[in-house]
């Protein structure tokens, strides 16, 4: 699949992710409206954002500058490859 290059489509895609998140949060809160569920939902969103930041910024800028990848699958395959390369070869 080709990379998305149009700035307008990139912004539209980001806004669609925001709409999905807001509608999902609204539906969850309508299903079980309580302060506890609201707090847990906020913690889930916050922790997920921080984890995403860790994966796509912290690892590359503070841990290993050679760790560049396009997505989670790319990251997992790269880690698998590094693990296999670092194992001593038994012959």
N, C-alpha and C positions, 0 to 999 in steps of 0.2 A: 504494500500500500504506500502511495506517495505521501510525502510530508505536506501538511496543510500550510500554505504560504500566504493566503489572503488574510490581511489584518482584520477585515470585517467578519470573515467566517471564524477566525480565532476568537474574537470578542463574542460573537454569537454563541459559539460553543461554550465559552466560559459562563455566559449568562444562562444558558440552558442547564448547565451543572448547578448553578445557583437556584434556579427554579425547581429542579428535581429535589435538591436538598431542603428547600423551604416547604414544598408540598409534602414531602416525606415526613418532616418534623411536625407539620400541622396535623397530618393524618395520625401519626403516633400519639400526639397529645389529645386528639379527639377520641381516640380509642381508649386511652387511660389518662384522663386529665388529673394530674396531681403534681405537687411540688417535687416529690421524689423522682418521678419520671422525667420532669423537666430538667432537674439537676443532673440526672444520669445522662440524659440526651446531650446537654451542654458539655459535660465531661467527655462524652464519646466524640463529639465534634472537635473539641479542643485537642484531645490526645491524638486523634487521627491527623489533624493538621500538623501538629508538632512532629509526628512520626514521618509524615510525608516530607516535611522540611528536613528532617534528619537524613532520610534516604537520598534526597535529591540535591542537598546543598552541603550539609555538614560532612558527609562521607567524602565528597569530592574536594572540598576546600580545606578541611582540617585533618582528615585521616589519611587519604591517599589521592593526590591529584590525578593519578592515572585511572581512577575509578570513574569512568564516564559511561553512561548508559541511557537508553531511550525510555525505559520503563521497568516495571517490576520484573517481568519475565527476563528481560535483558540482564538485569542485576543478578537474578538467581543463576542464570546460565554462566555469567562471568565469574560468580563466586564458585560455582561448581568447577569451572575450568581452572581457576587459581588453586583450588584445593587439590585437584588431580595433578597439577604441575608441581606443587610443593611436596607431594608424597615422594619418598625415596623409591626408586624403581628397584624391584626385586627380580633378579635374573638367575 
